[in-house]
Amino acid sequence: MHLAAFAAAEGGLFADHGLEVEFVPVVKPPDYSLSGFTSRVKAVADGHADFAFTAVVYLLAAQTEAAGRVPVRFVATAHQRNPITGYVRADSDFRTREDLPGARTARWNMPWFADEYAGSLHYLGLGAPVVVDAGPLDQALGSGHVEVAPAWLEDSTQPRLAGMTLQHLGVAFGIRAIALGIPTYSTGLVAADRVPLDVVTAMREAFRAGHELQRTHPEVGMAGFRRCFPSVSEEYARLNWSLYEPNAFDAPAPGQMDAARWQETIAHTARAHGLSVFPGERVYRPELLAPTREPAAA
């Protein structure tokens, strides 16, 4: 997701939209709980940055803690389709999302993934998983302690998952990704409410153009990304972009926000994680919604 921002910077798209943009270090969460990740939303509210890439669940969690008083809202969406995925051993009988209910599912050190996964199965009208506490995912899957490891399809905290190979007791085994593919938003660009609408609109347009540029000229964003994150290999960054891209460009293109999908997203996210349901205008800037489509003529 961040490659598009670097493409916008390297390709002069921010300047084209009248913006002078500085990348600032991310505020690291104190822990990997859902509450821990609200620190990034709060950092925008507190003035550490004016914009940030984050997840819907983090913003809703922050708004729940503050009774809806966090002055930060989404201005563009990145994932047009939720990337929550169940990773299973390639030698297992699990092949489709309909096979997953009832399977032993890991609650690992990012425990909210298990809640997102269970909530997504519920959204699909399928049965519930059997959630069990697990340590390292390679050991848990390799030993058979769990049958499913829930994560985002391009989850950068688990490079061995993205590489589709794990190891247990020195024996490598393949894994298979089963994406649940529910039609809800999960990530995007947030802005502090103090940022004027004309600046927000310019940033949103640069964000959208950066996605298109990264898609057609992947080397542009990669150059800036590697300078900022030299410890991340180009191979790994390209792999994660290839996993992110189909969910980001699942029509409409990245950036556009639709009221109906936002309504589904807020309801699903709140239910899955036990968060408060807020009216749309406390989660996103309504003036940036796509125009409502007129019904087709009979």
C-alpha positions as CSV (number, residue, x, y, z in Angstrom):
1,M,0.0,0.0,0.0
2,H,2.8,2.4,0.7
3,L,4.5,1.9,-2.6
4,A,1.8,4.1,-4.2
5,A,2.7,7.0,-1.9
6,F,6.4,6.7,-2.8
7,A,5.4,6.5,-6.5
8,A,3.5,9.8,-6.0
9,A,6.5,11.4,-4.5
10,E,9.1,10.0,-6.9
11,G,6.9,10.7,-9.9
12,G,6.2,14.3,-9.0
13,L,2.5,13.7,-8.4
14,F,2.4,15.5,-5.1
15,A,4.0,18.6,-6.7
16,D,1.6,18.4,-9.6
17,H,-1.3,18.7,-7.1
18,G,0.3,21.6,-5.3
19,L,1.5,19.6,-2.3
20,E,4.8,19.6,-0.5
21,V,4.9,16.3,1.3
22,E,7.2,15.0,4.0
23,F,7.2,11.4,5.1
24,V,7.5,11.1,8.9
25,P,8.4,8.0,10.9
26,V,5.5,5.8,11.8
27,V,4.3,5.8,15.4
28,K,4.9,2.3,16.6
29,P,2.2,0.6,18.6
30,P,3.0,-0.2,22.3
31,D,1.8,-3.7,21.6
32,Y,0.1,-5.7,18.8
33,S,-3.4,-5.6,20.3
34,L,-6.2,-3.7,18.6
35,S,-6.0,-1.0,21.2
36,G,-2.2,-0.8,20.6
37,F,-2.7,0.0,16.9
38,T,-5.0,3.0,17.7
39,S,-1.8,4.8,18.5
40,R,-1.3,5.7,14.8
41,V,-4.8,7.2,14.5
42,K,-4.2,9.2,17.7
43,A,-0.8,10.4,16.4
44,V,-2.6,12.1,13.5
45,A,-5.2,13.6,15.8
46,D,-2.3,14.9,18.0
47,G,-0.4,16.6,15.2
48,H,2.4,14.1,14.6
49,A,1.2,13.9,11.0
50,D,-1.6,15.3,8.9
51,F,-2.3,12.1,6.9
52,A,-1.7,8.4,7.5
53,F,-2.3,5.0,6.0
54,T,-4.2,2.8,8.4
55,A,-7.0,0.3,8.8
56,V,-10.7,0.8,9.4
57,V,-10.6,-1.4,12.5
58,Y,-7.9,0.8,14.1
59,L,-10.0,4.0,13.5
60,L,-13.2,2.4,14.8
61,A,-11.3,1.1,17.9
62,A,-9.9,4.6,18.5
63,Q,-13.4,6.2,18.1
64,T,-14.9,3.6,20.4
65,E,-12.4,4.5,23.1
66,A,-13.1,8.2,22.7
67,A,-16.9,8.0,22.1
68,G,-16.5,9.2,18.6
69,R,-14.5,12.3,19.4
70,V,-11.2,11.5,17.5
71,P,-10.9,14.3,14.9
72,V,-9.6,11.9,12.2
73,R,-11.5,10.4,9.3
74,F,-11.0,8.4,6.1
75,V,-10.6,10.5,2.9
76,A,-9.7,7.6,0.5
77,T,-9.9,3.9,0.5
78,A,-7.0,1.6,-0.5
79,H,-8.3,-2.0,-0.3
80,Q,-11.6,-2.1,-2.2
81,R,-12.1,-5.7,-0.9
82,N,-11.2,-7.1,2.5
83,P,-7.9,-9.1,2.3
84,I,-8.6,-11.3,5.3
85,T,-7.3,-14.8,4.5
86,G,-7.0,-18.2,6.0
87,Y,-3.6,-19.8,5.5
88,V,-3.7,-23.6,5.5
89,R,-1.2,-26.4,4.8
90,A,-1.0,-27.2,1.1
91,D,-1.3,-30.9,1.9
92,S,-4.6,-30.3,3.8
93,D,-8.1,-30.9,2.5
94,F,-9.0,-27.2,2.9
95,R,-9.5,-25.7,-0.5
96,T,-12.4,-23.2,-0.4
97,R,-13.8,-20.9,2.1
98,E,-16.7,-23.2,2.6
99,D,-14.2,-25.8,4.0
100,L,-13.1,-23.5,6.8
101,P,-15.9,-23.4,9.4
102,G,-15.1,-25.7,12.4
103,A,-11.4,-25.7,11.7
104,R,-8.9,-25.0,14.5
105,T,-7.8,-21.4,13.9
106,A,-4.9,-19.6,15.5
107,R,-5.2,-16.6,17.7
108,W,-1.6,-15.5,17.5
109,N,0.3,-12.4,18.6
110,M,-1.9,-10.1,16.6
111,P,-5.1,-11.5,18.1
112,W,-7.6,-9.3,16.3
113,F,-6.9,-11.2,13.1
114,A,-8.8,-14.2,14.5
115,D,-11.8,-11.9,15.3
116,E,-11.7,-10.4,11.8
117,Y,-11.6,-13.9,10.3
118,A,-14.4,-15.3,12.5
119,G,-16.5,-12.2,11.7
120,S,-15.9,-12.6,8.0
121,L,-17.1,-16.2,8.1
122,H,-20.2,-14.9,9.9
123,Y,-20.6,-12.3,7.2
124,L,-20.6,-15.0,4.6
125,G,-23.2,-17.0,6.5
126,L,-20.8,-19.9,7.2
127,G,-20.1,-21.6,10.5
128,A,-17.7,-20.4,13.1
129,P,-14.1,-21.4,13.5
130,V,-12.7,-23.1,16.6
131,V,-10.2,-20.4,17.8
132,V,-7.2,-21.7,19.8
133,D,-4.3,-19.8,21.2
134,A,-1.1,-20.3,19.3
135,G,2.5,-19.3,19.3
136,P,4.7,-19.0,16.2
137,L,2.6,-19.8,13.2
138,D,5.1,-22.1,11.6
139,Q,5.2,-24.3,14.7
140,A,1.4,-24.2,15.1
141,L,0.6,-25.2,11.5
142,G,3.5,-27.6,11.3
143,S,2.6,-29.5,14.4
144,G,-1.1,-29.6,13.6
145,H,-2.0,-27.6,16.7
146,V,-4.0,-25.4,14.4
147,E,-5.3,-25.9,10.9
148,V,-5.8,-22.3,9.8
149,A,-3.7,-19.1,10.4
150,P,-5.7,-15.9,9.8
151,A,-4.0,-12.9,8.4
152,W,-4.3,-10.3,5.6
153,L,-3.3,-11.7,2.2
154,E,-0.3,-9.4,2.0
155,D,0.4,-9.2,5.7
156,S,4.0,-7.8,5.9
157,T,4.5,-9.1,9.5
158,Q,4.6,-12.7,8.2
159,P,6.9,-12.8,5.2
160,R,7.1,-16.6,5.4
161,L,3.3,-16.7,4.9
162,A,3.6,-14.4,1.9
163,G,6.3,-16.7,0.5
164,M,4.0,-19.7,0.8
165,T,6.5,-21.9,2.6
166,L,6.9,-22.7,6.3
167,Q,9.2,-25.0,8.2
168,H,8.7,-27.1,11.3
169,L,11.4,-29.2,12.9
170,G,13.6,-28.6,9.8
171,V,11.0,-29.9,7.4
172,A,9.6,-27.4,4.9
173,F,5.9,-27.6,3.9
174,G,3.8,-25.5,1.5
175,I,0.8,-23.5,2.5
176,R,-2.3,-22.4,0.6
177,A,-4.0,-19.0,0.9
178,I,-7.8,-19.1,1.0
179,A,-9.1,-15.5,0.7
180,L,-12.6,-14.9,2.1
181,G,-13.1,-11.9,-0.2
182,I,-15.9,-10.1,1.5
183,P,-16.9,-6.7,0.0
184,T,-15.8,-4.4,2.8
185,Y,-13.1,-1.8,3.0
186,S,-10.1,-2.5,5.3
187,T,-7.4,0.2,4.7
188,G,-7.1,3.6,3.4
189,L,-5.9,7.2,3.8
190,V,-7.0,9.1,6.8
191,A,-6.7,12.9,7.4
192,A,-7.0,15.0,10.5
193,D,-10.2,17.1,10.5
194,R,-8.0,20.2,10.8
195,V,-6.7,19.7,7.3
196,P,-8.6,21.9,4.8
197,L,-10.8,20.2,2.2
198,D,-8.8,21.5,-0.7
199,V,-5.6,20.0,0.7
200,V,-7.4,16.7,1.4
201,T,-8.8,16.6,-2.1
202,A,-5.4,17.2,-3.6
203,M,-3.8,14.5,-1.5
204,R,-6.6,12.1,-2.4
205,E,-6.1,12.7,-6.1
206,A,-2.3,12.2,-5.8
207,F,-3.0,9.0,-3.8
208,R,-5.1,7.7,-6.6
209,A,-2.7,8.7,-9.3
210,G,0.2,7.1,-7.3
211,H,-1.6,3.8,-7.5
212,E,-1.9,4.0,-11.2
213,L,1.7,5.0,-11.7
214,Q,2.9,2.2,-9.4
215,R,0.8,-0.3,-11.4
216,T,2.2,0.8,-14.7
217,H,5.8,1.7,-13.7
218,P,6.6,-0.3,-10.6
219,E,10.2,0.8,-10.4
220,V,9.2,4.4,-9.6
221,G,7.8,3.8,-6.2
222,M,10.3,1.1,-5.4
223,A,13.2,3.5,-5.6
224,G,11.9,5.8,-2.9
225,F,10.5,2.9,-0.8
226,R,13.9,1.1,-0.7
227,R,15.7,4.4,0.4
228,C,13.3,4.7,3.3
229,F,13.2,1.0,4.2
230,P,16.5,-0.5,3.0
231,S,16.1,-3.6,5.2
232,V,13.1,-4.7,3.2
233,S,14.1,-6.6,0.0
234,E,12.8,-5.5,-3.3
235,E,11.7,-9.1,-4.0
236,Y,9.5,-9.0,-0.8
237,A,8.1,-5.6,-1.6
238,R,7.2,-6.6,-5.1
239,L,5.5,-9.8,-3.8
240,N,3.4,-7.9,-1.3
241,W,2.4,-5.4,-4.0
242,S,1.3,-8.2,-6.3
243,L,-0.9,-9.6,-3.5
244,Y,-2.3,-6.2,-2.6
245,E,-3.0,-5.0,-6.2
246,P,-6.0,-7.2,-7.0
247,N,-7.9,-6.1,-3.8
248,A,-7.0,-2.5,-4.4
249,F,-8.1,-2.4,-8.0
250,D,-11.2,-4.4,-7.5
251,A,-13.5,-1.8,-9.2
252,P,-13.8,1.0,-8.5
253,A,-10.1,2.0,-8.5
254,P,-8.3,2.9,-5.2
255,G,-9.4,6.1,-3.5
256,Q,-13.1,6.1,-4.3
257,M,-15.5,5.7,-1.4
258,D,-19.1,4.5,-1.7
259,A,-21.7,5.1,1.0
260,A,-23.3,1.6,0.8
261,R,-20.0,-0.2,1.1
262,W,-19.0,2.1,4.0
263,Q,-22.3,1.1,5.7
264,E,-21.5,-2.6,5.3
265,T,-17.9,-2.0,6.4
266,I,-18.8,-0.2,9.6
267,A,-21.4,-2.7,10.6
268,H,-19.2,-5.7,9.8
269,T,-16.1,-4.3,11.6
270,A,-18.0,-3.2,14.7
271,R,-19.7,-6.6,15.0
272,A,-16.5,-8.6,14.4
273,H,-14.5,-6.8,17.0
274,G,-17.1,-5.7,19.5
275,L,-16.8,-2.0,18.7
276,S,-19.3,0.8,18.6
277,V,-21.2,1.6,15.5
278,F,-20.8,5.2,14.4
279,P,-22.7,7.2,11.8
280,G,-20.7,7.4,8.5
281,E,-19.8,11.0,9.0
282,R,-17.7,10.1,12.0
283,V,-15.7,7.6,10.1
284,Y,-15.2,9.3,6.7
285,R,-15.6,12.7,5.1
286,P,-19.0,12.4,3.4
287,E,-18.2,15.2,0.9
288,L,-15.7,12.8,-0.7
289,L,-18.1,10.0,-1.4
290,A,-18.7,8.9,-5.0
291,P,-21.9,10.3,-6.5
292,T,-24.9,8.0,-5.9
293,R,-25.6,6.0,-9.0
294,E,-29.0,6.5,-10.7
295,P,-31.1,3.3,-11.1
296,A,-30.9,1.9,-14.6
297,A,-34.0,2.7,-16.8
298,A,-36.4,-0.2,-17.0
